[in-house]
Structure formats: C-alpha cells, structure tokens
C-alpha cells in the first residue's frame, strides 16, 4: 500500500497564499540557448510563429526547421524553408505548437512553447516557456538521477526542494528575459528526454508543495554528498547565518561510524598534483578567483589550510607565490584548488599534504569527504534516508531544520 498513490497520507492542507507567492501554478521561462549566434527551433506537430503579442502568425508544418538570428541592431529574424521568413522585429518571436505537442530547441525536446529574443548585436537567446510542474519533470531526474520506486521519498524531497528554489527565484534574471538557466547556474533542466515515471509520480504527488520558514520559501540549497555532515551557509559563502541552513549530522542514529550518504562514490576520496600540474592550475585560478596579477604568478612557495569551520571543512586556503600571498575562503577553495581545468575540487571538507623543497612546492595531495558545497539537503543522504523508511517530509525537516512543507496551489 505504501507505493499506491491512493493509500498515501493526505498532503498538507492548502494555506492562505502570502503576498509575493503564486496562488496558481506559474509558468516559468528557461534559457536554453543563451547569447548564441543562432537558434534552430521546430516542433513535432504543426506550429505557428508569432511576432510579439500577436494572437496568430505564420503557419508551419511539423518538424519544419526555422533558424532565428539577430542583426547588428538587435532585431530578430526567422527563416524557414522555401524562403519564408518573419521579422526583423525588435520584439520577441514565439514558436507555438498545436495541442500538447513539444517544441525542439537546439535539437532537444521540451514541453510548452519557445520564445526567441535578441541578446545583443548578432546574438539570440531561445527560451522554453513551460508550466512549473512540467519544468520539474525535466529538472528532478537531472538533479537526483533516475531512481527506483524504493527511493521515491527522496525523489519527492528533491521535487519539493527544486519547486521551492523555482518559486523563490522567479524573475531573478528578468534582465535576460527569462527566469532560470538550464544549467548548474540554477537547476539542470533536460526537457522531455529526461523524464522518468518515478520522477513524474513524485512531482505529481507533491504538486504545489514548497518548503517554508516563517511563511516564506527557503533558500533550498542542495548538493550531492555531504561526507557525513552538512555545512552551515556562512561556512561556505559570505552570507549571514540562516537558522534552517545550519550544519546537520548525516549519521545513522544508534551507530558510531555509519552515515546515510556513505554509499556515494565520493563519500571519501583523494586527489593529487605533481608540482608542474599544481603550478599550471594555480597560475590560472589565482588570477580568476583571487585577484592575482596575470602573468606574474610563477613559483608556488607554500600552500596550507588555515582554520576549520564548525562542520570540519577548511576555512581558508593560503597560497604564497613569488607574486604575492593569497587567501581563498570557503567554497572558493574548490574553484582555486582544481583537480584539472574545467572541474572543481569535490569539496572543501579536506586535509592537505604538501611536498616542498628549497622553499618551493613540488606537489600536493588531498584527502577529502563529500561532493558539492555541502549546504542544505544531501542528495545521497536523502536516498539513504528513504531506504531507511523516512518520508520526504522527514527528509526535508532533517536537512532544513525548523521548516515546514506547505502547499501553495
């Protein structure tokens, strides 16, 4: 009966909607192709191409390929087969499929419609406009993975956290013409191809639910693996403390050395650098993230961790070079002490061992725990809690302490 929707406990009753919160399911705008030279858009059913707020537009056949570009004045033009075109227009262009069909933006399939707008001279942005619940169908599997029915309570917790993030951040990127990036800059969104039956059920059974603290949506941060203990927000970023984002143990009650996230392949890990690898990484990252002068970082003279946060993470990384000494704090450690270009250090929950000789660093190694910034919900920990029988509300309360789950629509 636990896996039958009709047998599950009733959700929280609807509550009076507070100012600033939607009282019905909102539509969200997701930047799919942002600041691109062109956007190729079509649909799997017949569709219309509408300029601005027009109620009708140019009729197009299913899978008809349209290419949208912008000129030097920032006006959008769409070109289709047979020399057909729309624009140029200083406004937006919408691709609206008939019925419940899907749009295809840059080769990926999405529910809803597409909007194309100029992103500057010769650049365009293609946006997917979609109902929030349908957006979550493409977010949750990219954030927590495709999971079995036995772990659906963790998937529900992820759905509620992702919905909370979305509701709390609507309009934050208005200057770009959309609400969210489809990347880790907000929440990873893969569209229709990533949808999954277990995720769809989790989203449906938590419809309209968000996590609140004192009646407002929380900052619903989450990460992959906490390594045994989450971090308080002020440990990681230069932010004021929040009562619901404090450090929380992920230990299994009644045990001394068991943790809900210990099944993660990055629960414990190591990383090492040769002297030349370390110099190459730090010469670039100290310029990008610590204000070092370009071209002047030469020899790495010393490398050390200074201080520990309450959760046990490194408080700061001190790097002495022949161009100066730089102190990097909190999560920025992951951006500076990279394993390789394009990849962050797994976490700042680390111990550092340095090989030095004649006043110069010749190599270093790290023993670490966890994956991600460590703030908020530990996703692998949530999976472990679900397997242990915890409900999604219990999981959310464990990581976001003092909060409640409320349905706003």
Secondary structure, 3 states (H helix, E strand, C coil): CCCCHHHCCCCCCECCCCCCCCCCCCEEEEEEEEEECCEEEEECCCEEEEECCCCCCEEECCCCCEEEEECCCCCEEEECHHHCEEEEECCCEEEEECCCCCEEECCEEECCEEEEEEEECCEEEEEEEEEHHHHHHHHHHHHHCCCCHHHHHHHHHHHHHHHHHHHHHCCCCHHHCCCEECCCCCCCCCHHHHCCHHHHHHHHHCCCEEEEECCEECCCCEECECCCECECHHHHCCCCCCCCCCCCECECCCCCCCECCCCCCCCEEEEEEEHHHHHHHHHHHHHHHHCCCCCCCCCEEEEEEEEECCCCCEEEEEEEECCEEEEEECCHHHHHCCCECCECCCCCCEEEEEEEECCEEEEEEEEEECECCCECEEHHHHHHHHHCCCCHHHHHHHHCCCCEEEECC
